[in-house]
Amino acid sequence: MRHNRKFNHLGRTSSHRSAMLSNMACSLIKHKRISTTLAKAKALKVFVEPLITKSKDDTMHSRRVVFSNLKDKYAVTELFREISVKIADRPGGYTRILRTGFRKGDAAEMCIIELVDYNENYVKEKKEKKATRTRRGKKTTDAKKVEAVKETVKEVVAETEVKEEVVVETAPEVADGPAAEETKAE
């Protein structure tokens, strides 16, 4: 039974697991994307996301806390200088796990774990979201459409009245011309 097993121990001792997660987190911070098994990626996500959140507050205390977990000053510097600036407005969810299939040797499920803001394929120009339509908002949009249709109908009616007047005025002039006299004589 799994009593009180809150996280995946990954078949390793505590010291081995913490060293492995620390090394994987440093690699993720330096390279922005790493390939690993799905179980390790899920464990790494739980390990690295609080560190990234901690990096938003650039104080000596937060640097020391992050360094005690990562044990690599270059990774800590990269995290606080570049990554924290790029993810400053993101409320969470700094990593993404993309499954890539199964490893040939032992059929372990493989994946790529990456930092969300550094993937150029997913981070494209954001399109402005259209206002979502709900049933409650339908009346206001319908009322606006009805008003717009009424205005266009008024314009069309005004244009047709003007055209009819023009036609009525031009009709007698054509009838009084020399061509009209020839047709009457015949």
Buried (B, 14 or more C-beta within 10 A) or exposed (E): EEEEEEEEEBEEEEEEBBEBBBBBBBBBBEEBBBEBBBBBBBBBBEBBBBBBBBBBEEEEEBBEBBBEBBBBEEBBEBBBEBBBEEBEEEEEEBBBBBEEEEEEEEEBEBBBBBBBBBBEEEEEEEEEEEEEEEEEEEEEEEEEEEEEEEEEEEEEEEEEEEEEEEEEEEEEEEEEEEEEEEEEEE
